[in-house]
Amino acid sequence: MNPQAPVYVRAEDDAWLTMVYYRFHAWSGQRPFWAGLITLIAGFPIAYFPYADVRLGNVTIAMATTAGAGSLIIGVLLATLGLTLWFQQNVRIFAGVAAILLGLVSLPVSNLGGFGAGLILAMVGGGLALSWVPGKPVAETEAADTRDPAHTVNLGKAEAMAGPHGVPGQRETETPAYASETTAHADGGRNSAG
């Protein structure tokens, strides 16, 4: 679920198309929608090109290969993985790896992976599926505390010196009397490096 997505409350005078749009937007925000769509589309050129024939006037150019059945299986599996990403989000890692592997297998099997189109789409869809993580909504009280300056807390010396993300800040000098002197003149003329 996308925590930045607007919450839509339906008014009585809204058109049905607006309601459908917001429901679709809410549905697609809770799953790897683009990964599934791209993986679904990747199956079509891989399955289509081995069976296609192009007609130029009276000349027919057939693209059929002996691996037509393998191309059809790879295309159908990619389309199935795309639908799986939409409706079964918990197997997104398996589906992403399988889409990438099927895209690579389609390179020698299916006319260079559907002339590169299916191969590229399968790689991008599989990568998007691997990188998608479900969003976690931010708690209302936590978000209000971080934005409201009235909720400031007095920090100790160690926490006050810490920079952003807990990285320590610059230390205070231990001996302020020697702060302007060089190390050769500090501590009675002895060099502190040796």
Disulfide bonds with the S-S distance in Angstrom:
none
